[in-house]
């Protein structure tokens, strides 16, 4: 790993699998500063809207569906943590933001925090040269008061797949699939990484 990669939670969790990941996805997940620009389709059943409004209040996901939402993601690394600042601009000009922080926790665990006391544990694996992540559980609380909750039965099983398209672009697909209700949320799109920004220390 180079100096940027050692600051990447994903690289630390993947370990020897990191080098098998497509170079475009390594730029996407590397440490340092990266800006990515693309469009996302956001979709969910209408009956999910009230729950998504509540999750939005907690800082998780977005509560408005639309195709081809212009999206900018700014990522920064500091002290082993990687922050994702996502800005979605809808066709009528409304702007929604969804920010989170990834941390490589002890035991090779990747955890995405939306609040210091609310997070999702993920299990990433490299398939071919693509990246596949699945949710393990929700974490509620902090320290010894942290409780692990089944994400599959609460909101649905989280599945994230990322596939490189070329030397600068990749496609991502984030889904939540409930065992009873089927797919309850999805956002998916195509992004381009800014190599110039990515190379800054």
N, C-alpha and C positions, 0 to 999 in steps of 0.2 A: 504493500500500500504506500502511496505517496502521502505528503503532509496533509493534503486536503482530505484524503480518504480516512485518515485516522480520526478526524473530527466528525465523521459521518456515523450516526447511530446505526443506519442500515448496514454499512460496511462492517461495523464491529459485530453486529448480530449475525450477519451472513458468514463471516470468517472466510474460510477457504473457498466458499461458493462465490464470493465477490468477484473474483477474476473471471468467472464464467458468464457473468452478466454482460449484456451488450454494452459497448462503450457509451452509447447514447444514454442508457439508463444509469450508467455509473456517473455521468455528468449530472444527470437529474438528481441523484441521491448523494453526491459528494458533499464534503464540507465546504466551508467558505461561503461565498454569496452567489446565488443563482437567481436569475429572473426568467420566468417562463410565461409565454403568452399563447393563448389558444382560445378555443370555444368549447363549451360543454352543453350537452343536453341534460336537463334536470327533469325527472319524471317520478311521479308517485300517484297512487290511487287518491281520489278526492277525499275519501274518508280519513286519510292519514293527515290531512291539513291541520286539524286542531293539535294533534300530537307534535307535529313539526313546528308549530308556533311555540309550543312549550319548550321543545328542544332548542329552538332558536334563542329563546330567552336565556337558556343555559349556555349558549355559545356554540352549540353543535349543529352542523348541517345548515341547510337553507330551507325556507318554507314556501318558495315560489317555484312552480314548474314552468319551463320554457325550453324550446329548442335553440341551439346555437347561441348560448349566452357568452358574450365576450368575457374572458377570464384572465386575470393576471395573478401569478403566484410569485411572491418574493420570499426567498428562503435565506436564512442566516444561521450560522453556527456559533455557539459560544459555550465554553465549559462543558463540552460533551453533549449539549442539547442543540436541537435543530428546530427553529421556528418556521412555520408555514403561515404566511399572511396572504389569504386568498381574497381577491376583489372581483365580484361578479357584477357586470353592468348589463342590465336588461334592455330590451328594445325601446322601452318608453323612458329610459334614463335612470330608473331606480337602481341604486347600488346596494348590494348586500355583501357583507364580509363574514368570512368564516376562518378563524385563526386557530391554530393548534401547535403543540410542541411535541416532538418525538424525542424519546430518551431511551438509550440502551441500558436497561436495568440489569442487576446481577442475575446470573443464571441464563444469559443469552436471550433475555426477553426484550421485545420491542414494545414500548408503551406510548400511546398517543394521548396526551393530556389536552382537554379543552378547558378545564379548570384545574387548579391544584388538587382538588378533591374528586375530580371526575375524569376517568380515562378509559381507554379501550386497549387491552393487550392484544397484540397481533403476532402471528406466527408466519414469517416470510420464508420462502424457499425459491431457489432458481430452477426453472423448468426450461430446458434448452438454454436459450440466452434471455428468456423473458423472466419477469418477476411475478410470483403468485403469493398473495397474503390471505390468510384467513383469520377471522376473529377468534379469540380464545375465551375472553370474558370481559365484563365491565369491572372497573375498580372504583369503588365508592368510599371516600374517606382518605385519610393520610396516616402514615406510620403504622403503629400497631392497631389502629382503629380502622384500617382498610379492610373492606369486605369485597370478596369476589362474587359477582353475580353472573348468571348465565345470560350471555347476549342472544343466544339462539331463541330463547323463549320470551325474552322481554321485547326486543325490537326486531329480531331476525338475525340470522347468521350473516356476518360480514364477509364479503369476498371482494378482493381487489386484484385486478390483473393488469399488468403493464407490459406492452410489447413495443419494441423499437420499430419505427417505420423507415428511417434512413439515418444519416449521420447526425441530424439535428432534431428530428421529430420523433415523438412516441405517442402511442395511443394508450389511454387509461380507461378502466371500467370499474366503478365502485358500485356494489349492489348489497342490499340487505334483504335476505330471503327468510321469511317466517315459515316454520313447519306447517302451520295451519292456513295462513293467509297468502302464501306465495310471496312474490316480490313486492316489498312495501316501500322501497326507495332505490333510486338509481341515479347516479350522474356519471356521464362518460363523455370523453372528448379527445381531441388531439392537441398536443402542445409542442412548441419549439423552445429549445433551451438557448439561452444567450451565452455563447461560449466566451465572449469577452468579459461579461460580468462574472462568469463562473471561474475565470482564471485569477480574479483579484484575491489577494490573501485575506 
